[in-house]
Amino acid sequence: MTRTTSSPPAMTPRRAATAALLGSALEYYDFFVYGAAAALVFNVLFFPSGDPAVALIASHHSRRSPWGTWPDPSGRW
């Protein structure tokens, strides 16, 4: 029986740049879709009563609220 050793995958700058571009594109797409949904759907769905302007602001704010609960990477909690 012959042993074959596999080499680690090649880490090239081109591959890293492609991964970064893909990740950034997906992040932008997520931001765009959520912003459109917050403006068109979430304000009516989650805040049906009351002032429409306040409902729109509250629906856009719901995207930012989880970031306040994430731990601080510097450990200053």
mmJSON file of the N, C-alpha and C atoms, coordinates in Angstrom:
{"data_MODEL":{"atom_site":{
"group_PDB":["ATOM","ATOM","ATOM","ATOM","ATOM","ATOM","ATOM","ATOM","ATOM","ATOM","ATOM","ATOM","ATOM","ATOM","ATOM","ATOM","ATOM","ATOM","ATOM","ATOM","ATOM","ATOM","ATOM","ATOM","ATOM","ATOM","ATOM","ATOM","ATOM","ATOM","ATOM","ATOM","ATOM","ATOM","ATOM","ATOM","ATOM","ATOM","ATOM","ATOM","ATOM","ATOM","ATOM","ATOM","ATOM","ATOM","ATOM","ATOM","ATOM","ATOM","ATOM","ATOM","ATOM","ATOM","ATOM","ATOM","ATOM","ATOM","ATOM","ATOM","ATOM","ATOM","ATOM","ATOM","ATOM","ATOM","ATOM","ATOM","ATOM","ATOM","ATOM","ATOM","ATOM","ATOM","ATOM","ATOM","ATOM","ATOM","ATOM","ATOM","ATOM","ATOM","ATOM","ATOM","ATOM","ATOM","ATOM","ATOM","ATOM","ATOM","ATOM","ATOM","ATOM","ATOM","ATOM","ATOM","ATOM","ATOM","ATOM","ATOM","ATOM","ATOM","ATOM","ATOM","ATOM","ATOM","ATOM","ATOM","ATOM","ATOM","ATOM","ATOM","ATOM","ATOM","ATOM","ATOM","ATOM","ATOM","ATOM","ATOM","ATOM","ATOM","ATOM","ATOM","ATOM","ATOM","ATOM","ATOM","ATOM","ATOM","ATOM","ATOM","ATOM","ATOM","ATOM","ATOM","ATOM","ATOM","ATOM","ATOM","ATOM","ATOM","ATOM","ATOM","ATOM","ATOM","ATOM","ATOM","ATOM","ATOM","ATOM","ATOM","ATOM","ATOM","ATOM","ATOM","ATOM","ATOM","ATOM","ATOM","ATOM","ATOM","ATOM","ATOM","ATOM","ATOM","ATOM","ATOM","ATOM","ATOM","ATOM","ATOM","ATOM","ATOM","ATOM","ATOM","ATOM","ATOM","ATOM","ATOM","ATOM","ATOM","ATOM","ATOM","ATOM","ATOM","ATOM","ATOM","ATOM","ATOM","ATOM","ATOM","ATOM","ATOM","ATOM","ATOM","ATOM","ATOM","ATOM","ATOM","ATOM","ATOM","ATOM","ATOM","ATOM","ATOM","ATOM","ATOM","ATOM","ATOM","ATOM","ATOM","ATOM","ATOM","ATOM","ATOM","ATOM","ATOM","ATOM","ATOM","ATOM","ATOM","ATOM","ATOM","ATOM","ATOM","ATOM","ATOM","ATOM","ATOM","ATOM"],
"id":[1,2,3,4,5,6,7,8,9,10,11,12,13,14,15,16,17,18,19,20,21,22,23,24,25,26,27,28,29,30,31,32,33,34,35,36,37,38,39,40,41,42,43,44,45,46,47,48,49,50,51,52,53,54,55,56,57,58,59,60,61,62,63,64,65,66,67,68,69,70,71,72,73,74,75,76,77,78,79,80,81,82,83,84,85,86,87,88,89,90,91,92,93,94,95,96,97,98,99,100,101,102,103,104,105,106,107,108,109,110,111,112,113,114,115,116,117,118,119,120,121,122,123,124,125,126,127,128,129,130,131,132,133,134,135,136,137,138,139,140,141,142,143,144,145,146,147,148,149,150,151,152,153,154,155,156,157,158,159,160,161,162,163,164,165,166,167,168,169,170,171,172,173,174,175,176,177,178,179,180,181,182,183,184,185,186,187,188,189,190,191,192,193,194,195,196,197,198,199,200,201,202,203,204,205,206,207,208,209,210,211,212,213,214,215,216,217,218,219,220,221,222,223,224,225,226,227,228,229,230,231],
"type_symbol":["N","C","C","N","C","C","N","C","C","N","C","C","N","C","C","N","C","C","N","C","C","N","C","C","N","C","C","N","C","C","N","C","C","N","C","C","N","C","C","N","C","C","N","C","C","N","C","C","N","C","C","N","C","C","N","C","C","N","C","C","N","C","C","N","C","C","N","C","C","N","C","C","N","C","C","N","C","C","N","C","C","N","C","C","N","C","C","N","C","C","N","C","C","N","C","C","N","C","C","N","C","C","N","C","C","N","C","C","N","C","C","N","C","C","N","C","C","N","C","C","N","C","C","N","C","C","N","C","C","N","C","C","N","C","C","N","C","C","N","C","C","N","C","C","N","C","C","N","C","C","N","C","C","N","C","C","N","C","C","N","C","C","N","C","C","N","C","C","N","C","C","N","C","C","N","C","C","N","C","C","N","C","C","N","C","C","N","C","C","N","C","C","N","C","C","N","C","C","N","C","C","N","C","C","N","C","C","N","C","C","N","C","C","N","C","C","N","C","C","N","C","C","N","C","C","N","C","C","N","C","C"],
"label_atom_id":["N","CA","C","N","CA","C","N","CA","C","N","CA","C","N","CA","C","N","CA","C","N","CA","C","N","CA","C","N","CA","C","N","CA","C","N","CA","C","N","CA","C","N","CA","C","N","CA","C","N","CA","C","N","CA","C","N","CA","C","N","CA","C","N","CA","C","N","CA","C","N","CA","C","N","CA","C","N","CA","C","N","CA","C","N","CA","C","N","CA","C","N","CA","C","N","CA","C","N","CA","C","N","CA","C","N","CA","C","N","CA","C","N","CA","C","N","CA","C","N","CA","C","N","CA","C","N","CA","C","N","CA","C","N","CA","C","N","CA","C","N","CA","C","N","CA","C","N","CA","C","N","CA","C","N","CA","C","N","CA","C","N","CA","C","N","CA","C","N","CA","C","N","CA","C","N","CA","C","N","CA","C","N","CA","C","N","CA","C","N","CA","C","N","CA","C","N","CA","C","N","CA","C","N","CA","C","N","CA","C","N","CA","C","N","CA","C","N","CA","C","N","CA","C","N","CA","C","N","CA","C","N","CA","C","N","CA","C","N","CA","C","N","CA","C","N","CA","C","N","CA","C","N","CA","C","N","CA","C","N","CA","C","N","CA","C","N","CA","C"],
"label_alt_id":[null,null,null,null,null,null,null,null,null,null,null,null,null,null,null,null,null,null,null,null,null,null,null,null,null,null,null,null,null,null,null,null,null,null,null,null,null,null,null,null,null,null,null,null,null,null,null,null,null,null,null,null,null,null,null,null,null,null,null,null,null,null,null,null,null,null,null,null,null,null,null,null,null,null,null,null,null,null,null,null,null,null,null,null,null,null,null,null,null,null,null,null,null,null,null,null,null,null,null,null,null,null,null,null,null,null,null,null,null,null,null,null,null,null,null,null,null,null,null,null,null,null,null,null,null,null,null,null,null,null,null,null,null,null,null,null,null,null,null,null,null,null,null,null,null,null,null,null,null,null,null,null,null,null,null,null,null,null,null,null,null,null,null,null,null,null,null,null,null,null,null,null,null,null,null,null,null,null,null,null,null,null,null,null,null,null,null,null,null,null,null,null,null,null,null,null,null,null,null,null,null,null,null,null,null,null,null,null,null,null,null,null,null,null,null,null,null,null,null,null,null,null,null,null,null,null,null,null,null,null,null],
"label_comp_id":["MET","MET","MET","THR","THR","THR","ARG","ARG","ARG","THR","THR","THR","THR","THR","THR","SER","SER","SER","SER","SER","SER","PRO","PRO","PRO","PRO","PRO","PRO","ALA","ALA","ALA","MET","MET","MET","THR","THR","THR","PRO","PRO","PRO","ARG","ARG","ARG","ARG","ARG","ARG","ALA","ALA","ALA","ALA","ALA","ALA","THR","THR","THR","ALA","ALA","ALA","ALA","ALA","ALA","LEU","LEU","LEU","LEU","LEU","LEU","GLY","GLY","GLY","SER","SER","SER","ALA","ALA","ALA","LEU","LEU","LEU","GLU","GLU","GLU","TYR","TYR","TYR","TYR","TYR","TYR","ASP","ASP","ASP","PHE","PHE","PHE","PHE","PHE","PHE","VAL","VAL","VAL","TYR","TYR","TYR","GLY","GLY","GLY","ALA","ALA","ALA","ALA","ALA","ALA","ALA","ALA","ALA","ALA","ALA","ALA","LEU","LEU","LEU","VAL","VAL","VAL","PHE","PHE","PHE","ASN","ASN","ASN","VAL","VAL","VAL","LEU","LEU","LEU","PHE","PHE","PHE","PHE","PHE","PHE","PRO","PRO","PRO","SER","SER","SER","GLY","GLY","GLY","ASP","ASP","ASP","PRO","PRO","PRO","ALA","ALA","ALA","VAL","VAL","VAL","ALA","ALA","ALA","LEU","LEU","LEU","ILE","ILE","ILE","ALA","ALA","ALA","SER","SER","SER","HIS","HIS","HIS","HIS","HIS","HIS","SER","SER","SER","ARG","ARG","ARG","ARG","ARG","ARG","SER","SER","SER","PRO","PRO","PRO","TRP","TRP","TRP","GLY","GLY","GLY","THR","THR","THR","TRP","TRP","TRP","PRO","PRO","PRO","ASP","ASP","ASP","PRO","PRO","PRO","SER","SER","SER","GLY","GLY","GLY","ARG","ARG","ARG","TRP","TRP","TRP"],
"label_asym_id":["A","A","A","A","A","A","A","A","A","A","A","A","A","A","A","A","A","A","A","A","A","A","A","A","A","A","A","A","A","A","A","A","A","A","A","A","A","A","A","A","A","A","A","A","A","A","A","A","A","A","A","A","A","A","A","A","A","A","A","A","A","A","A","A","A","A","A","A","A","A","A","A","A","A","A","A","A","A","A","A","A","A","A","A","A","A","A","A","A","A","A","A","A","A","A","A","A","A","A","A","A","A","A","A","A","A","A","A","A","A","A","A","A","A","A","A","A","A","A","A","A","A","A","A","A","A","A","A","A","A","A","A","A","A","A","A","A","A","A","A","A","A","A","A","A","A","A","A","A","A","A","A","A","A","A","A","A","A","A","A","A","A","A","A","A","A","A","A","A","A","A","A","A","A","A","A","A","A","A","A","A","A","A","A","A","A","A","A","A","A","A","A","A","A","A","A","A","A","A","A","A","A","A","A","A","A","A","A","A","A","A","A","A","A","A","A","A","A","A","A","A","A","A","A","A","A","A","A","A","A","A"],
"label_entity_id":["1","1","1","1","1","1","1","1","1","1","1","1","1","1","1","1","1","1","1","1","1","1","1","1","1","1","1","1","1","1","1","1","1","1","1","1","1","1","1","1","1","1","1","1","1","1","1","1","1","1","1","1","1","1","1","1","1","1","1","1","1","1","1","1","1","1","1","1","1","1","1","1","1","1","1","1","1","1","1","1","1","1","1","1","1","1","1","1","1","1","1","1","1","1","1","1","1","1","1","1","1","1","1","1","1","1","1","1","1","1","1","1","1","1","1","1","1","1","1","1","1","1","1","1","1","1","1","1","1","1","1","1","1","1","1","1","1","1","1","1","1","1","1","1","1","1","1","1","1","1","1","1","1","1","1","1","1","1","1","1","1","1","1","1","1","1","1","1","1","1","1","1","1","1","1","1","1","1","1","1","1","1","1","1","1","1","1","1","1","1","1","1","1","1","1","1","1","1","1","1","1","1","1","1","1","1","1","1","1","1","1","1","1","1","1","1","1","1","1","1","1","1","1","1","1","1","1","1","1","1","1"],
"label_seq_id":[1,1,1,2,2,2,3,3,3,4,4,4,5,5,5,6,6,6,7,7,7,8,8,8,9,9,9,10,10,10,11,11,11,12,12,12,13,13,13,14,14,14,15,15,15,16,16,16,17,17,17,18,18,18,19,19,19,20,20,20,21,21,21,22,22,22,23,23,23,24,24,24,25,25,25,26,26,26,27,27,27,28,28,28,29,29,29,30,30,30,31,31,31,32,32,32,33,33,33,34,34,34,35,35,35,36,36,36,37,37,37,38,38,38,39,39,39,40,40,40,41,41,41,42,42,42,43,43,43,44,44,44,45,45,45,46,46,46,47,47,47,48,48,48,49,49,49,50,50,50,51,51,51,52,52,52,53,53,53,54,54,54,55,55,55,56,56,56,57,57,57,58,58,58,59,59,59,60,60,60,61,61,61,62,62,62,63,63,63,64,64,64,65,65,65,66,66,66,67,67,67,68,68,68,69,69,69,70,70,70,71,71,71,72,72,72,73,73,73,74,74,74,75,75,75,76,76,76,77,77,77],
"pdbx_PDB_ins_code":[null,null,null,null,null,null,null,null,null,null,null,null,null,null,null,null,null,null,null,null,null,null,null,null,null,null,null,null,null,null,null,null,null,null,null,null,null,null,null,null,null,null,null,null,null,null,null,null,null,null,null,null,null,null,null,null,null,null,null,null,null,null,null,null,null,null,null,null,null,null,null,null,null,null,null,null,null,null,null,null,null,null,null,null,null,null,null,null,null,null,null,null,null,null,null,null,null,null,null,null,null,null,null,null,null,null,null,null,null,null,null,null,null,null,null,null,null,null,null,null,null,null,null,null,null,null,null,null,null,null,null,null,null,null,null,null,null,null,null,null,null,null,null,null,null,null,null,null,null,null,null,null,null,null,null,null,null,null,null,null,null,null,null,null,null,null,null,null,null,null,null,null,null,null,null,null,null,null,null,null,null,null,null,null,null,null,null,null,null,null,null,null,null,null,null,null,null,null,null,null,null,null,null,null,null,null,null,null,null,null,null,null,null,null,null,null,null,null,null,null,null,null,null,null,null,null,null,null,null,null,null],
"Cartn_x":[0.843,0.0,0.898,0.573,1.377,0.719,1.532,1.024,1.159,0.113,0.179,-0.014,0.8,0.658,0.125,-0.854,-1.416,-0.759,-0.484,0.132,-0.962,-0.626,-1.631,-2.058,-3.251,-3.709,-2.823,-2.684,-1.827,-2.478,-1.717,-2.19,-1.578,-2.323,-1.815,-2.536,-1.891,-2.554,-3.806,-3.774,-4.946,-6.144,-5.905,-6.988,-7.53,-6.637,-7.071,-7.875,-7.434,-8.159,-9.537,-9.618,-10.905,-11.857,-11.343,-12.173,-12.633,-11.742,-12.109,-13.162,-13.012,-13.985,-15.349,-15.357,-16.609,-17.273,-16.488,-17.042,-17.607,-16.902,-17.386,-18.652,-18.707,-19.907,-21.111,-20.919,-22.026,-22.47,-21.525,-21.849,-22.656,-22.251,-22.985,-24.399,-24.506,-25.811,-26.721,-26.187,-26.965,-27.434,-26.544,-26.895,-27.984,-27.873,-28.855,-30.219,-30.243,-31.52,-32.198,-31.43,-32.042,-32.529,-31.782,-32.221,-33.511,-33.606,-34.83,-36.008,-35.767,-36.84,-37.262,-36.307,-36.634,-37.481,-37.19,-37.943,-39.322,-39.443,-40.693,-41.588,-41.007,-41.789,-41.795,-40.612,-40.504,-41.251,-41.289,-41.992,-43.482,-44.072,-45.493,-45.744,-44.851,-45.025,-44.835,-43.783,-43.461,-43.973,-44.242,-44.717,-45.958,-47.08,-48.241,-48.977,-48.984,-49.728,-48.765,-49.264,-48.431,-47.987,-47.059,-46.553,-45.692,-45.954,-45.153,-43.675,-43.365,-41.96,-41.219,-41.869,-41.253,-41.087,-42.062,-41.958,-40.794,-40.584,-39.468,-38.123,-38.009,-36.771,-36.531,-37.573,-37.428,-37.04,-37.573,-37.213,-35.771,-35.28,-33.873,-32.954,-33.414,-32.606,-32.463,-33.392,-33.329,-32.102,-31.54,-30.309,-29.111,-29.099,-27.967,-28.008,-29.154,-29.257,-28.421,-28.242,-27.412,-25.951,-25.455,-24.046,-23.727,-24.717,-24.488,-24.282,-24.665,-24.536,-23.302,-22.577,-21.37,-20.265,-19.438,-18.332,-17.305,-16.68,-15.644,-14.358,-13.747,-12.531,-11.36,-11.383,-10.272,-10.422,-11.595,-11.811,-12.097,-12.593,-12.865,-14.265,-14.903,-16.252,-16.174],
"Cartn_y":[-1.161,0.0,1.237,2.149,3.358,4.511,5.218,6.383,7.609,8.38,9.636,10.77,11.725,12.896,14.044,14.682,15.812,17.09,17.943,19.213,20.184,21.127,22.107,22.969,23.511,24.344,25.579,25.98,27.121,28.405,29.167,30.454,31.554,32.026,33.032,34.363,35.465,36.763,36.879,36.236,36.292,35.605,34.475,33.747,34.557,35.183,36.014,37.22,37.83,38.978,38.574,37.412,36.925,36.648,36.032,35.762,37.054,38.045,39.329,40.043,39.994,40.621,39.944,38.633,37.904,38.202,38.213,38.522,39.926,40.88,42.262,42.404,41.708,41.77,41.185,40.076,39.478,40.381,41.025,41.956,43.14,43.692,44.803,44.365,43.183,42.676,42.507,41.963,41.79,43.145,44.134,45.471,46.08,45.92,46.484,45.822,44.499,43.786,44.135,44.164,44.495,45.939,46.851,48.243,48.403,47.704,47.772,47.144,46.02,45.37,46.221,46.87,47.725,48.908,49.448,50.604,50.225,49.056,48.701,47.751,46.865,45.807,45.883,46.002,45.86,46.939,48.161,49.215,48.933,48.34,48.014,46.713,45.761,44.453,44.475,45.129,45.099,46.305,47.414,48.622,49.158,48.409,48.801,50.028,50.249,51.395,52.533,53.731,54.881,55.619,56.517,57.388,56.596,56.685,55.94,56.335,57.599,58.026,57.387,57.306,56.665,55.173,54.557,53.129,52.871,53.773,53.621,53.74,54.709,54.877,53.677,53.173,52.01,50.759,50.593,49.417,49.484,50.678,50.814,50.664,51.096,50.978,49.515,48.671,47.258,46.558,47.084,46.504,46.829,47.969,48.404,47.867,47.501,47.145,45.936,44.891,43.768,44.142,45.16,45.515,46.057,46.573,47.051,45.937,44.731,43.61,42.762,43.011,42.242,42.62,41.682,42.013,42.903,43.731,44.629,43.834,43.858,43.052,43.467,44.696,45.125,44.629,44.086,43.533,44.585,45.739,46.817,46.737,45.612,45.491,45.73],
"Cartn_z":[0.0,0.0,0.0,-0.862,-1.02,-0.26,0.475,1.185,0.293,0.27,-0.475,0.516,0.406,1.263,0.427,0.973,0.242,0.732,-0.198,0.161,0.605,1.468,1.895,0.71,0.781,-0.34,-0.503,-1.722,-2.034,-1.528,-0.779,-0.277,-1.132,-2.052,-2.97,-2.741,-3.056,-2.923,-3.793,-4.937,-5.822,-5.177,-4.542,-3.885,-2.705,-1.936,-0.814,-1.303,-2.379,-2.922,-3.436,-4.062,-4.549,-3.39,-2.329,-1.159,-0.493,-0.413,0.179,-0.664,-1.966,-2.857,-2.738,-2.703,-2.567,-1.228,-0.163,1.15,1.22,0.644,0.641,-0.198,-1.313,-2.159,-1.436,-0.733,0.019,1.167,1.822,2.91,2.382,1.245,0.654,0.244,-0.338,-0.756,0.458,1.551,2.776,3.291,3.31,3.774,2.899,1.59,0.661,0.826,0.909,1.035,2.362,3.464,4.743,4.751,4.167,4.121,3.322,2.21,1.412,2.158,2.818,3.575,4.768,5.421,6.561,6.121,4.958,4.478,3.948,3.345,2.677,3.47,4.277,4.904,6.427,7.036,8.48,9.247,8.724,9.45,9.551,8.534,8.549,9.308,9.184,9.79,11.301,11.783,13.206,13.983,13.317,13.984,13.258,13.299,12.498,13.025,14.33,14.863,15.152,15.038,15.352,14.114,14.34,13.283,12.297,10.985,10.008,10.009,10.28,10.306,11.473,12.628,13.797,13.545,12.887,12.56,11.607,10.652,9.716,10.444,11.332,12.094,12.993,13.637,14.513,13.729,12.539,11.746,11.261,10.931,10.55,11.764,12.917,14.13,14.567,14.196,14.607,14.016,12.954,12.409,13.29,13.937,14.745,16.171,16.681,18.092,18.511,17.719,18.19,18.385,17.671,17.801,19.18,19.893,21.244,22.24,21.883,22.804,22.539,21.461,21.155,22.122,22.512,23.417,22.732,23.53,23.032,22.85,21.66,21.452,22.328,22.83,23.672,25.105,25.44,26.785,27.827,27.42,28.371,28.966,28.974,29.524,30.985],
"occupancy":[1.0,1.0,1.0,1.0,1.0,1.0,1.0,1.0,1.0,1.0,1.0,1.0,1.0,1.0,1.0,1.0,1.0,1.0,1.0,1.0,1.0,1.0,1.0,1.0,1.0,1.0,1.0,1.0,1.0,1.0,1.0,1.0,1.0,1.0,1.0,1.0,1.0,1.0,1.0,1.0,1.0,1.0,1.0,1.0,1.0,1.0,1.0,1.0,1.0,1.0,1.0,1.0,1.0,1.0,1.0,1.0,1.0,1.0,1.0,1.0,1.0,1.0,1.0,1.0,1.0,1.0,1.0,1.0,1.0,1.0,1.0,1.0,1.0,1.0,1.0,1.0,1.0,1.0,1.0,1.0,1.0,1.0,1.0,1.0,1.0,1.0,1.0,1.0,1.0,1.0,1.0,1.0,1.0,1.0,1.0,1.0,1.0,1.0,1.0,1.0,1.0,1.0,1.0,1.0,1.0,1.0,1.0,1.0,1.0,1.0,1.0,1.0,1.0,1.0,1.0,1.0,1.0,1.0,1.0,1.0,1.0,1.0,1.0,1.0,1.0,1.0,1.0,1.0,1.0,1.0,1.0,1.0,1.0,1.0,1.0,1.0,1.0,1.0,1.0,1.0,1.0,1.0,1.0,1.0,1.0,1.0,1.0,1.0,1.0,1.0,1.0,1.0,1.0,1.0,1.0,1.0,1.0,1.0,1.0,1.0,1.0,1.0,1.0,1.0,1.0,1.0,1.0,1.0,1.0,1.0,1.0,1.0,1.0,1.0,1.0,1.0,1.0,1.0,1.0,1.0,1.0,1.0,1.0,1.0,1.0,1.0,1.0,1.0,1.0,1.0,1.0,1.0,1.0,1.0,1.0,1.0,1.0,1.0,1.0,1.0,1.0,1.0,1.0,1.0,1.0,1.0,1.0,1.0,1.0,1.0,1.0,1.0,1.0,1.0,1.0,1.0,1.0,1.0,1.0,1.0,1.0,1.0,1.0,1.0,1.0,1.0,1.0,1.0,1.0,1.0,1.0],
"B_iso_or_equiv":[0.0,0.0,0.0,0.0,0.0,0.0,0.0,0.0,0.0,0.0,0.0,0.0,0.0,0.0,0.0,0.0,0.0,0.0,0.0,0.0,0.0,0.0,0.0,0.0,0.0,0.0,0.0,0.0,0.0,0.0,0.0,0.0,0.0,0.0,0.0,0.0,0.0,0.0,0.0,0.0,0.0,0.0,0.0,0.0,0.0,0.0,0.0,0.0,0.0,0.0,0.0,0.0,0.0,0.0,0.0,0.0,0.0,0.0,0.0,0.0,0.0,0.0,0.0,0.0,0.0,0.0,0.0,0.0,0.0,0.0,0.0,0.0,0.0,0.0,0.0,0.0,0.0,0.0,0.0,0.0,0.0,0.0,0.0,0.0,0.0,0.0,0.0,0.0,0.0,0.0,0.0,0.0,0.0,0.0,0.0,0.0,0.0,0.0,0.0,0.0,0.0,0.0,0.0,0.0,0.0,0.0,0.0,0.0,0.0,0.0,0.0,0.0,0.0,0.0,0.0,0.0,0.0,0.0,0.0,0.0,0.0,0.0,0.0,0.0,0.0,0.0,0.0,0.0,0.0,0.0,0.0,0.0,0.0,0.0,0.0,0.0,0.0,0.0,0.0,0.0,0.0,0.0,0.0,0.0,0.0,0.0,0.0,0.0,0.0,0.0,0.0,0.0,0.0,0.0,0.0,0.0,0.0,0.0,0.0,0.0,0.0,0.0,0.0,0.0,0.0,0.0,0.0,0.0,0.0,0.0,0.0,0.0,0.0,0.0,0.0,0.0,0.0,0.0,0.0,0.0,0.0,0.0,0.0,0.0,0.0,0.0,0.0,0.0,0.0,0.0,0.0,0.0,0.0,0.0,0.0,0.0,0.0,0.0,0.0,0.0,0.0,0.0,0.0,0.0,0.0,0.0,0.0,0.0,0.0,0.0,0.0,0.0,0.0,0.0,0.0,0.0,0.0,0.0,0.0,0.0,0.0,0.0,0.0,0.0,0.0,0.0,0.0,0.0,0.0,0.0,0.0],
"pdbx_formal_charge":[null,null,null,null,null,null,null,null,null,null,null,null,null,null,null,null,null,null,null,null,null,null,null,null,null,null,null,null,null,null,null,null,null,null,null,null,null,null,null,null,null,null,null,null,null,null,null,null,null,null,null,null,null,null,null,null,null,null,null,null,null,null,null,null,null,null,null,null,null,null,null,null,null,null,null,null,null,null,null,null,null,null,null,null,null,null,null,null,null,null,null,null,null,null,null,null,null,null,null,null,null,null,null,null,null,null,null,null,null,null,null,null,null,null,null,null,null,null,null,null,null,null,null,null,null,null,null,null,null,null,null,null,null,null,null,null,null,null,null,null,null,null,null,null,null,null,null,null,null,null,null,null,null,null,null,null,null,null,null,null,null,null,null,null,null,null,null,null,null,null,null,null,null,null,null,null,null,null,null,null,null,null,null,null,null,null,null,null,null,null,null,null,null,null,null,null,null,null,null,null,null,null,null,null,null,null,null,null,null,null,null,null,null,null,null,null,null,null,null,null,null,null,null,null,null,null,null,null,null,null,null],
"auth_seq_id":[1,1,1,2,2,2,3,3,3,4,4,4,5,5,5,6,6,6,7,7,7,8,8,8,9,9,9,10,10,10,11,11,11,12,12,12,13,13,13,14,14,14,15,15,15,16,16,16,17,17,17,18,18,18,19,19,19,20,20,20,21,21,21,22,22,22,23,23,23,24,24,24,25,25,25,26,26,26,27,27,27,28,28,28,29,29,29,30,30,30,31,31,31,32,32,32,33,33,33,34,34,34,35,35,35,36,36,36,37,37,37,38,38,38,39,39,39,40,40,40,41,41,41,42,42,42,43,43,43,44,44,44,45,45,45,46,46,46,47,47,47,48,48,48,49,49,49,50,50,50,51,51,51,52,52,52,53,53,53,54,54,54,55,55,55,56,56,56,57,57,57,58,58,58,59,59,59,60,60,60,61,61,61,62,62,62,63,63,63,64,64,64,65,65,65,66,66,66,67,67,67,68,68,68,69,69,69,70,70,70,71,71,71,72,72,72,73,73,73,74,74,74,75,75,75,76,76,76,77,77,77],
"auth_comp_id":["MET","MET","MET","THR","THR","THR","ARG","ARG","ARG","THR","THR","THR","THR","THR","THR","SER","SER","SER","SER","SER","SER","PRO","PRO","PRO","PRO","PRO","PRO","ALA","ALA","ALA","MET","MET","MET","THR","THR","THR","PRO","PRO","PRO","ARG","ARG","ARG","ARG","ARG","ARG","ALA","ALA","ALA","ALA","ALA","ALA","THR","THR","THR","ALA","ALA","ALA","ALA","ALA","ALA","LEU","LEU","LEU","LEU","LEU","LEU","GLY","GLY","GLY","SER","SER","SER","ALA","ALA","ALA","LEU","LEU","LEU","GLU","GLU","GLU","TYR","TYR","TYR","TYR","TYR","TYR","ASP","ASP","ASP","PHE","PHE","PHE","PHE","PHE","PHE","VAL","VAL","VAL","TYR","TYR","TYR","GLY","GLY","GLY","ALA","ALA","ALA","ALA","ALA","ALA","ALA","ALA","ALA","ALA","ALA","ALA","LEU","LEU","LEU","VAL","VAL","VAL","PHE","PHE","PHE","ASN","ASN","ASN","VAL","VAL","VAL","LEU","LEU","LEU","PHE","PHE","PHE","PHE","PHE","PHE","PRO","PRO","PRO","SER","SER","SER","GLY","GLY","GLY","ASP","ASP","ASP","PRO","PRO","PRO","ALA","ALA","ALA","VAL","VAL","VAL","ALA","ALA","ALA","LEU","LEU","LEU","ILE","ILE","ILE","ALA","ALA","ALA","SER","SER","SER","HIS","HIS","HIS","HIS","HIS","HIS","SER","SER","SER","ARG","ARG","ARG","ARG","ARG","ARG","SER","SER","SER","PRO","PRO","PRO","TRP","TRP","TRP","GLY","GLY","GLY","THR","THR","THR","TRP","TRP","TRP","PRO","PRO","PRO","ASP","ASP","ASP","PRO","PRO","PRO","SER","SER","SER","GLY","GLY","GLY","ARG","ARG","ARG","TRP","TRP","TRP"],
"auth_asym_id":["A","A","A","A","A","A","A","A","A","A","A","A","A","A","A","A","A","A","A","A","A","A","A","A","A","A","A","A","A","A","A","A","A","A","A","A","A","A","A","A","A","A","A","A","A","A","A","A","A","A","A","A","A","A","A","A","A","A","A","A","A","A","A","A","A","A","A","A","A","A","A","A","A","A","A","A","A","A","A","A","A","A","A","A","A","A","A","A","A","A","A","A","A","A","A","A","A","A","A","A","A","A","A","A","A","A","A","A","A","A","A","A","A","A","A","A","A","A","A","A","A","A","A","A","A","A","A","A","A","A","A","A","A","A","A","A","A","A","A","A","A","A","A","A","A","A","A","A","A","A","A","A","A","A","A","A","A","A","A","A","A","A","A","A","A","A","A","A","A","A","A","A","A","A","A","A","A","A","A","A","A","A","A","A","A","A","A","A","A","A","A","A","A","A","A","A","A","A","A","A","A","A","A","A","A","A","A","A","A","A","A","A","A","A","A","A","A","A","A","A","A","A","A","A","A","A","A","A","A","A","A"],
"auth_atom_id":["N","CA","C","N","CA","C","N","CA","C","N","CA","C","N","CA","C","N","CA","C","N","CA","C","N","CA","C","N","CA","C","N","CA","C","N","CA","C","N","CA","C","N","CA","C","N","CA","C","N","CA","C","N","CA","C","N","CA","C","N","CA","C","N","CA","C","N","CA","C","N","CA","C","N","CA","C","N","CA","C","N","CA","C","N","CA","C","N","CA","C","N","CA","C","N","CA","C","N","CA","C","N","CA","C","N","CA","C","N","CA","C","N","CA","C","N","CA","C","N","CA","C","N","CA","C","N","CA","C","N","CA","C","N","CA","C","N","CA","C","N","CA","C","N","CA","C","N","CA","C","N","CA","C","N","CA","C","N","CA","C","N","CA","C","N","CA","C","N","CA","C","N","CA","C","N","CA","C","N","CA","C","N","CA","C","N","CA","C","N","CA","C","N","CA","C","N","CA","C","N","CA","C","N","CA","C","N","CA","C","N","CA","C","N","CA","C","N","CA","C","N","CA","C","N","CA","C","N","CA","C","N","CA","C","N","CA","C","N","CA","C","N","CA","C","N","CA","C","N","CA","C","N","CA","C","N","CA","C","N","CA","C","N","CA","C","N","CA","C"],
"pdbx_PDB_model_num":[1,1,1,1,1,1,1,1,1,1,1,1,1,1,1,1,1,1,1,1,1,1,1,1,1,1,1,1,1,1,1,1,1,1,1,1,1,1,1,1,1,1,1,1,1,1,1,1,1,1,1,1,1,1,1,1,1,1,1,1,1,1,1,1,1,1,1,1,1,1,1,1,1,1,1,1,1,1,1,1,1,1,1,1,1,1,1,1,1,1,1,1,1,1,1,1,1,1,1,1,1,1,1,1,1,1,1,1,1,1,1,1,1,1,1,1,1,1,1,1,1,1,1,1,1,1,1,1,1,1,1,1,1,1,1,1,1,1,1,1,1,1,1,1,1,1,1,1,1,1,1,1,1,1,1,1,1,1,1,1,1,1,1,1,1,1,1,1,1,1,1,1,1,1,1,1,1,1,1,1,1,1,1,1,1,1,1,1,1,1,1,1,1,1,1,1,1,1,1,1,1,1,1,1,1,1,1,1,1,1,1,1,1,1,1,1,1,1,1,1,1,1,1,1,1,1,1,1,1,1,1]
}}}
